């Protein structure tokens, strides 16, 4: 893949640092001075002079052609090194004046709506992520799926729909991809055609390009938003009930180890973010992720992120390496964004050796499947361990499994809160405390059901009481908690 073409160096010979900048920046207090080459009066020098003789008419240009011409002239004439110290909004305001002058020169016949749209799109091309910006600004969109330059889908309120947004061509899409991954120190090209990255708001990005993607570059963006969902939001969405929230809060404050299990897109990371808000603010928390997406609200948090190999195939730092290193950082809790490999063994050992209250997620359809997958990941560590010894490690390390599922029609629910009791012979025994029972599908194709309490009292209640937490006496009474 060809990467973005290098921008022209500044007059001092230094390479540009971020975006094409203005020809002159200065003034007291670090504020930008006026734009000398594009002042309100006169066009004898700078950009104005270079484009004044363009002679293009509105009839000869389509909207996209006009946008491309203005954007290319903006990139060509502006000097990044002069504005690297400007704040985003200040810089955007100054560049907007430049683009307005370019609009006047290239096509003065644009009406107000077309002009505003053109300016916004040129600014998005220069500062943001091009055509994706309009989707990223929509708070109702939870997923963006790019299948090549001309087919972009979004998930809105649990349903997937096609959008009218398009990239100019595959090269345009590759440029935006390169801009996204380069911001977090990743790269994507023919030698490494897959990459994980994140957006400034924490949204997770996965990219795969040709030759692995046959129909053009593909990109998936899992949105999390700038403000994570709070407990009240999930309760309003009927993701779980107040009784379930009371138990989960008590379990976290009493430092029980929690495993969040579920399929893709069921809300595991959102649930982990929400539950982490119950961790006391004074505790030292270390998070370990492949692409940093957790948004913990505590002050004493150390965030670690894995690193892919360089172009020579060296320098890779795996999740397992970070777990081992985290144990030397005096953590009180370790949170692993997703457990997917041999780091499972180190995580279990950490839970069994004084790091109670740790949490992680993994992909599984049921709590029992989650335990089976955890055993498989422990085997990936390469140790010959008897099954019984492995299961004893699991049963003593994990206290609660929270199962999240995405049901038909889009609703995301916590479908089970299950306690791991211990071992009987070679089998890990579990008991379900809360569950969601699906009753059917409504006329809109959306699943509905009810939350139930099974009537089972967890065996870890004495541990909660020893931590000073007393639950309501009727919390575990067998009953229907909520009909959805």
C-alpha positions as CSV (number, residue, x, y, z in Angstrom):
1,X,0.0,0.0,0.0
2,X,1.3,3.4,-0.8
3,X,1.2,5.7,2.2
4,X,0.2,9.3,2.3
5,X,2.6,11.4,0.1
6,X,5.0,13.5,2.2
7,X,3.9,17.1,2.8
8,X,6.2,19.8,1.7
9,X,8.9,20.8,4.3
10,X,8.7,24.2,5.8
11,X,11.0,27.0,4.7
12,X,13.4,26.2,7.5
13,X,14.0,22.7,6.0
14,X,12.2,20.9,8.9
15,X,9.5,18.4,8.1
16,X,5.9,19.3,8.9
17,X,4.7,18.0,12.2
18,X,0.9,17.6,11.9
19,X,-1.2,19.4,9.4
20,X,-0.6,21.9,6.6
21,X,-0.3,25.2,8.4
22,X,-0.7,28.8,7.7
23,X,2.0,30.8,6.0
24,X,2.5,33.0,9.1
25,X,1.7,32.5,12.7
26,X,2.6,34.7,15.6
27,X,1.3,37.4,17.8
28,X,1.1,38.0,21.5
29,X,0.1,35.1,23.8
30,X,0.7,32.5,21.1
31,X,-2.5,33.5,19.2
32,X,-2.4,33.4,15.4
33,X,-1.9,36.6,13.7
34,X,-3.8,37.5,10.5
35,X,-3.1,35.5,7.4
36,X,-0.9,37.7,5.3
37,X,-1.1,35.8,2.1
38,X,-4.9,35.5,2.3
39,X,-6.0,38.7,4.0
40,X,-9.4,40.2,3.5
41,X,-7.9,42.7,1.1
42,X,-5.7,42.0,-1.8
43,X,-4.5,38.7,-3.4
44,X,-1.1,39.8,-4.6
45,X,0.8,37.0,-2.9
46,X,0.6,33.6,-1.4
47,X,-2.3,31.3,-2.1
48,X,-4.5,34.0,-3.5
49,X,-2.0,34.8,-6.2
50,X,-1.4,31.2,-7.1
51,X,-5.0,30.4,-7.7
52,X,-6.3,33.7,-9.0
53,X,-5.7,32.8,-12.5
54,X,-7.4,29.4,-12.3
55,X,-10.2,30.5,-14.5
56,X,-12.5,27.6,-13.6
57,X,-16.2,28.0,-13.8
58,X,-19.0,26.4,-11.8
59,X,-20.3,24.7,-14.9
60,X,-17.1,22.8,-15.5
61,X,-16.8,21.3,-12.0
62,X,-18.8,18.9,-10.0
63,X,-19.1,19.3,-6.3
64,X,-16.6,16.5,-5.6
65,X,-14.1,17.9,-8.2
66,X,-14.3,21.3,-6.6
67,X,-13.7,19.8,-3.1
68,X,-10.7,17.9,-4.4
69,X,-9.2,21.0,-6.0
70,X,-9.7,23.2,-3.0
71,X,-8.3,20.5,-0.7
72,X,-5.3,19.9,-2.8
73,X,-4.5,23.6,-3.0
74,X,-4.9,24.0,0.7
75,X,-2.5,21.1,1.4
76,X,-0.1,22.4,-1.2
77,X,0.1,26.0,0.1
78,X,-0.1,25.7,3.8
79,X,2.9,25.1,6.1
80,X,2.4,22.7,8.9
81,X,5.4,23.6,11.0
82,X,4.1,27.1,11.5
83,X,0.8,26.0,13.2
84,X,1.8,22.9,15.2
85,X,1.4,24.8,18.4
86,X,-2.2,26.0,17.7
87,X,-5.2,24.5,19.5
88,X,-7.6,22.5,17.3
89,X,-10.5,24.9,17.3
90,X,-8.3,28.0,16.8
91,X,-6.5,26.3,13.9
92,X,-9.8,25.1,12.4
93,X,-11.2,28.7,12.6
94,X,-8.1,30.1,10.8
95,X,-8.1,27.4,8.1
96,X,-11.8,28.1,7.6
97,X,-11.0,31.6,6.5
98,X,-8.5,30.2,4.0
99,X,-11.0,27.8,2.6
100,X,-13.6,30.5,2.3
101,X,-11.2,32.5,0.1
102,X,-10.5,29.5,-2.0
103,X,-14.3,29.0,-2.5
104,X,-14.6,32.6,-3.6
105,X,-11.9,32.2,-6.1
106,X,-12.7,28.7,-7.5
107,X,-16.5,29.1,-7.6
108,X,-18.2,32.2,-6.3
109,X,-21.6,31.0,-7.5
110,X,-22.1,28.4,-4.8
111,X,-25.2,29.0,-2.6
112,X,-24.9,29.3,1.2
113,X,-25.8,25.6,1.9
114,X,-23.4,24.3,-0.8
115,X,-20.7,26.6,0.4
116,X,-21.0,25.5,4.1
117,X,-21.1,21.8,3.1
118,X,-18.0,22.3,0.9
119,X,-16.1,24.1,3.7
120,X,-17.0,21.4,6.3
121,X,-16.0,18.6,4.0
122,X,-12.7,20.2,3.1
123,X,-12.0,20.7,6.8
124,X,-12.9,17.1,7.5
125,X,-10.5,16.0,4.8
126,X,-7.7,18.1,6.2
127,X,-8.1,17.6,10.0
128,X,-10.4,14.6,10.4
129,X,-11.3,11.3,8.9
130,X,-12.9,12.5,5.6
131,X,-16.3,11.0,4.8
132,X,-16.4,9.1,8.1
133,X,-16.7,12.4,10.1
134,X,-20.4,12.8,9.6
135,X,-20.9,9.2,10.9
136,X,-18.6,9.7,13.9
137,X,-20.6,12.8,14.9
138,X,-23.9,10.8,15.0
139,X,-24.3,9.6,18.6
140,X,-26.9,7.0,17.6
141,X,-24.4,4.9,15.5
142,X,-22.7,2.2,17.5
143,X,-20.7,0.5,14.7
144,X,-19.3,1.6,11.3
145,X,-18.5,-1.0,8.8
146,X,-16.5,0.0,5.6
147,X,-16.6,-2.7,2.9
148,X,-14.5,-1.0,0.3
149,X,-14.7,2.7,-0.8
150,X,-18.4,2.7,-1.9
151,X,-20.2,0.4,0.6
152,X,-20.4,1.8,4.1
153,X,-22.8,0.3,6.7
154,X,-23.7,1.4,10.2
155,X,-25.4,-0.2,13.1
156,X,-28.0,2.1,14.6
157,X,-30.2,1.0,17.6
158,X,-29.2,-2.6,17.0
159,X,-30.0,-2.8,13.3
160,X,-27.6,-2.6,10.4
161,X,-28.3,-0.2,7.5
162,X,-26.5,1.0,4.4
163,X,-25.5,4.7,4.2
164,X,-25.0,7.1,1.3
165,X,-21.5,8.0,2.5
166,X,-18.7,7.1,0.0
167,X,-15.0,7.5,-0.4
168,X,-13.7,8.8,-3.7
169,X,-11.8,5.6,-4.5
170,X,-9.8,2.9,-2.8
171,X,-6.7,5.2,-2.6
172,X,-8.8,7.8,-0.7
173,X,-9.9,5.1,1.8
174,X,-6.3,3.9,2.3
175,X,-5.2,7.4,3.1
176,X,-7.8,7.8,5.8
177,X,-6.9,4.3,7.2
178,X,-3.2,5.4,7.2
179,X,-4.2,8.5,9.1
180,X,-6.1,6.6,11.7
181,X,-3.5,3.9,12.4
182,X,-0.5,6.2,12.3
183,X,-1.9,8.4,15.1
184,X,-1.5,5.5,17.6
185,X,1.9,4.3,16.2
186,X,0.6,1.5,14.1
187,X,1.0,0.9,10.4
188,X,-0.7,-1.0,7.7
189,X,0.8,-2.0,4.3
190,X,1.4,-5.0,2.2
191,X,3.8,-6.6,4.7
192,X,1.3,-6.0,7.7
193,X,-2.1,-5.9,6.0
194,X,-4.0,-6.1,9.3
195,X,-4.0,-3.7,12.2
196,X,-5.9,-2.7,15.4
197,X,-6.1,0.9,16.4
198,X,-8.3,3.4,18.2
199,X,-9.8,6.8,17.6
200,X,-9.3,9.8,19.9
201,X,-12.6,9.1,21.6
202,X,-11.6,5.6,22.5
203,X,-13.5,3.8,19.7
204,X,-11.9,0.6,18.5
205,X,-10.8,0.2,14.9
206,X,-9.9,-2.9,13.0
207,X,-8.4,-2.6,9.5
208,X,-7.6,-5.2,6.8
209,X,-6.4,-4.3,3.3
210,X,-5.5,-6.0,0.0
211,X,-4.2,-8.5,-0.8
212,X,-6.1,-10.1,2.2
213,X,-9.2,-8.1,1.5
214,X,-10.2,-9.0,-2.1
215,X,-12.8,-6.2,-2.7
216,X,-10.8,-3.3,-1.4
217,X,-9.8,-2.2,2.1
218,X,-12.2,-3.0,4.9
219,X,-12.5,-1.3,8.2
220,X,-14.7,-1.8,11.3
221,X,-15.2,0.8,14.0
222,X,-16.7,-0.1,17.3
223,X,-18.0,3.2,18.8
224,X,-17.7,3.9,22.5
225,X,-18.2,7.6,22.5
226,X,-16.5,10.3,24.5
227,X,-18.6,9.7,27.6
228,X,-19.0,6.1,28.6
229,X,-22.4,4.7,29.5
230,X,-23.2,4.9,33.2
231,X,-25.0,2.4,35.4
232,X,-28.2,4.4,35.2
233,X,-28.0,4.3,31.4
234,X,-27.8,0.5,31.3
235,X,-30.6,0.2,33.8
236,X,-32.8,2.5,31.6
237,X,-32.0,0.2,28.7
238,X,-33.1,-2.8,30.7
239,X,-29.7,-4.4,30.2
240,X,-30.0,-5.8,33.8
241,X,-32.1,-5.1,36.9
242,X,-31.4,-3.1,40.1
243,X,-31.1,-6.3,42.1
244,X,-28.4,-7.6,39.7
245,X,-26.6,-4.3,39.9
246,X,-26.6,-4.4,43.7
247,X,-25.0,-7.9,43.7
248,X,-22.4,-6.9,41.0
249,X,-21.5,-3.7,43.0
250,X,-21.1,-5.7,46.2
251,X,-18.9,-8.3,44.5
252,X,-16.6,-5.7,43.1
253,X,-16.3,-3.8,46.4
254,X,-15.6,-7.1,48.2
255,X,-12.8,-7.8,45.7
256,X,-14.3,-10.9,44.0
257,X,-12.7,-11.9,40.7
258,X,-15.2,-11.5,37.8
259,X,-15.2,-12.9,34.3
260,X,-17.4,-11.2,31.7
261,X,-18.4,-13.6,29.0
262,X,-20.3,-13.0,25.7
263,X,-20.3,-12.9,22.0
264,X,-19.2,-10.1,19.6
265,X,-21.0,-6.8,20.0
266,X,-22.9,-7.9,23.1
267,X,-21.6,-5.1,25.3
268,X,-18.8,-6.8,27.3
269,X,-16.5,-3.8,27.2
270,X,-19.3,-1.4,28.0
271,X,-20.3,-3.6,31.0
272,X,-16.6,-3.8,32.1
273,X,-16.4,0.0,32.0
274,X,-19.6,0.4,33.9
275,X,-18.6,-2.1,36.6
276,X,-15.2,-0.6,37.0
277,X,-16.8,2.6,38.3
278,X,-17.5,0.6,41.6
279,X,-13.8,0.2,42.3
280,X,-12.8,2.5,45.1
281,X,-10.8,5.6,43.9
282,X,-7.8,5.0,46.1
283,X,-7.0,1.6,44.7
284,X,-4.1,1.1,42.1
285,X,-5.6,-0.4,38.9
286,X,-3.6,-1.6,35.9
287,X,-5.4,-2.2,32.6
288,X,-3.9,-4.3,29.8
289,X,-5.4,-4.2,26.3
290,X,-4.6,-4.9,22.7
291,X,-6.1,-1.5,21.6
292,X,-6.8,0.8,24.6
293,X,-10.5,1.3,24.8
294,X,-11.4,1.1,28.5
295,X,-12.3,4.4,30.1
296,X,-11.9,4.0,33.8
297,X,-13.0,6.9,35.9
298,X,-10.5,6.3,38.8
299,X,-7.5,8.5,39.3
300,X,-4.9,5.9,40.1
301,X,-5.0,3.9,36.8
302,X,-2.0,2.7,34.8
303,X,-2.9,1.9,31.2
304,X,-0.8,-0.6,29.2
305,X,-1.2,-1.5,25.6
306,X,0.4,-4.3,23.5
307,X,2.7,-3.6,20.6
308,X,2.8,-5.4,17.3
309,X,6.1,-6.4,15.6
310,X,8.0,-3.9,13.5
311,X,8.7,-4.3,9.8
312,X,11.4,-6.8,10.6
313,X,9.1,-8.9,12.7
314,X,10.8,-7.9,16.0
315,X,9.8,-5.9,19.0
316,X,6.4,-7.4,19.6
317,X,5.1,-7.0,23.2
318,X,2.2,-9.5,23.9
319,X,-0.6,-9.4,26.4
320,X,1.2,-12.1,28.4
321,X,4.3,-10.0,28.6
322,X,2.3,-7.1,30.0
323,X,0.5,-9.3,32.6
324,X,3.9,-10.5,33.8
325,X,5.2,-7.0,34.0
326,X,2.1,-5.7,35.7
327,X,2.7,-8.1,38.6
328,X,5.9,-6.1,39.3
329,X,4.1,-2.8,39.4
330,X,2.4,-3.3,42.8
331,X,-1.2,-3.6,41.4
332,X,-4.2,-3.9,43.6
333,X,-6.4,-5.0,40.7
334,X,-5.5,-6.1,37.2
335,X,-8.1,-5.6,34.4
336,X,-7.4,-7.3,31.1
337,X,-9.5,-5.9,28.3
338,X,-9.9,-9.3,26.6
339,X,-8.4,-12.6,27.4
340,X,-7.7,-14.5,24.2
341,X,-4.5,-16.5,24.5
342,X,-1.8,-17.8,26.8
343,X,-2.1,-14.8,29.1
344,X,-5.0,-16.7,30.7
345,X,-2.6,-18.7,32.8
346,X,-0.8,-15.7,34.1
347,X,-4.1,-14.0,34.8
348,X,-5.4,-17.0,36.8
349,X,-2.1,-17.1,38.8
350,X,-2.4,-13.4,39.5
351,X,-6.0,-13.9,40.8
352,X,-4.8,-16.7,43.0
353,X,-1.8,-14.9,44.4
354,X,-3.2,-11.8,46.1
355,X,-4.7,-9.7,43.3
356,X,-8.3,-10.2,44.2
357,X,-10.9,-8.0,42.5
358,X,-9.4,-8.5,39.0
359,X,-11.6,-8.6,36.0
360,X,-11.4,-9.7,32.3
361,X,-13.6,-10.5,29.4
362,X,-13.7,-13.4,26.9
363,X,-15.8,-14.6,24.0
364,X,-18.2,-17.4,24.8
365,X,-21.9,-18.2,24.4
366,X,-22.7,-19.5,27.9
367,X,-20.9,-19.5,31.3
368,X,-20.0,-23.2,30.9
369,X,-18.6,-22.5,27.4
370,X,-16.6,-19.6,29.0
371,X,-14.9,-22.0,31.4
372,X,-14.1,-24.5,28.6
373,X,-12.6,-21.7,26.5
374,X,-10.6,-20.5,29.5
375,X,-9.1,-24.1,29.8
376,X,-8.2,-24.1,26.1
377,X,-6.4,-20.7,26.5
378,X,-4.5,-22.0,29.5
379,X,-3.3,-25.0,27.4
380,X,-2.0,-22.5,24.8
381,X,0.6,-21.4,27.4
382,X,2.5,-24.6,26.5
383,X,2.5,-26.3,29.9
384,X,1.6,-29.9,30.3
385,X,-0.9,-29.5,33.2
386,X,-3.4,-32.2,34.4
387,X,-7.0,-31.2,33.7
388,X,-7.9,-31.5,37.3
389,X,-5.1,-29.2,38.4
390,X,-6.1,-26.7,35.7
391,X,-9.7,-26.7,36.8
392,X,-8.8,-26.3,40.4
393,X,-6.9,-23.1,39.3
394,X,-9.9,-21.8,37.5
395,X,-12.4,-22.6,40.3
396,X,-10.3,-21.0,43.0
397,X,-9.5,-18.0,40.9
398,X,-12.9,-16.9,39.5
399,X,-15.8,-16.2,41.7
400,X,-18.5,-14.9,39.3
401,X,-19.2,-15.2,35.6
402,X,-21.4,-12.5,34.1
403,X,-22.9,-13.6,30.8
404,X,-23.9,-10.9,28.3
405,X,-25.7,-11.7,25.1
406,X,-27.1,-9.7,22.2
407,X,-30.6,-11.0,21.4
408,X,-32.5,-11.0,18.2
409,X,-33.5,-7.5,17.1
410,X,-30.6,-5.9,18.8
411,X,-31.2,-5.7,22.6
412,X,-28.2,-6.4,24.8
413,X,-28.9,-8.2,28.1
414,X,-27.0,-9.6,31.0
415,X,-28.5,-13.1,30.6
416,X,-26.9,-14.8,33.6
417,X,-25.0,-14.1,36.8
418,X,-23.4,-17.4,37.8
419,X,-21.3,-18.2,40.9
420,X,-18.5,-20.8,40.7
421,X,-18.9,-22.9,43.8
422,X,-15.9,-25.3,43.6
423,X,-15.0,-28.7,42.4
424,X,-16.9,-32.1,42.4
425,X,-14.6,-34.8,41.2
426,X,-13.1,-33.3,38.0
427,X,-16.0,-31.0,37.3
428,X,-16.3,-27.3,38.1
429,X,-19.7,-26.7,39.8
430,X,-21.6,-23.6,39.3
431,X,-25.0,-22.2,40.4
432,X,-27.0,-19.5,38.6
433,X,-28.2,-16.6,40.8
434,X,-29.9,-14.4,38.3
435,X,-31.0,-15.0,34.7
436,X,-32.8,-13.6,31.7
437,X,-35.4,-15.9,30.2
438,X,-36.4,-15.1,26.6
439,X,-40.2,-15.6,26.1
440,X,-40.5,-14.8,22.3
441,X,-40.2,-12.3,19.5
442,X,-42.4,-9.2,19.2
443,X,-44.0,-7.9,16.0
444,X,-40.9,-5.8,15.3
445,X,-38.6,-8.9,15.4
446,X,-37.2,-7.9,18.8
447,X,-36.7,-10.5,21.5
448,X,-38.5,-10.0,24.8
449,X,-38.5,-11.9,28.1
450,X,-38.1,-11.5,31.8
451,X,-35.3,-11.3,34.4
452,X,-35.6,-13.9,37.2
453,X,-34.0,-14.6,40.5
454,X,-33.5,-18.3,40.9
455,X,-33.8,-18.3,44.7
456,X,-30.2,-19.5,45.2
457,X,-28.1,-17.8,47.9
458,X,-24.5,-17.4,46.8
459,X,-21.8,-19.1,48.9
460,X,-19.7,-16.0,48.8
461,X,-22.1,-14.0,51.1
462,X,-19.8,-14.4,54.2
463,X,-17.0,-12.9,52.2
464,X,-19.2,-9.9,51.4
465,X,-20.2,-9.5,55.1
466,X,-16.5,-9.7,56.2
467,X,-15.9,-6.8,53.8
468,X,-18.6,-4.8,55.6
469,X,-21.2,-5.2,52.9
470,X,-24.7,-6.3,53.9
471,X,-27.2,-7.2,51.2
472,X,-31.0,-6.9,51.6
473,X,-32.4,-10.1,53.1
474,X,-34.9,-10.6,50.3
475,X,-32.5,-10.0,47.4
476,X,-32.3,-13.7,46.5
477,X,-35.9,-14.5,46.9
478,X,-37.2,-16.6,44.0
479,X,-39.3,-14.3,41.8
480,X,-39.6,-12.4,38.5
481,X,-37.7,-9.2,38.7
482,X,-38.6,-7.4,35.5
483,X,-40.6,-8.1,32.4
484,X,-39.0,-6.5,29.3
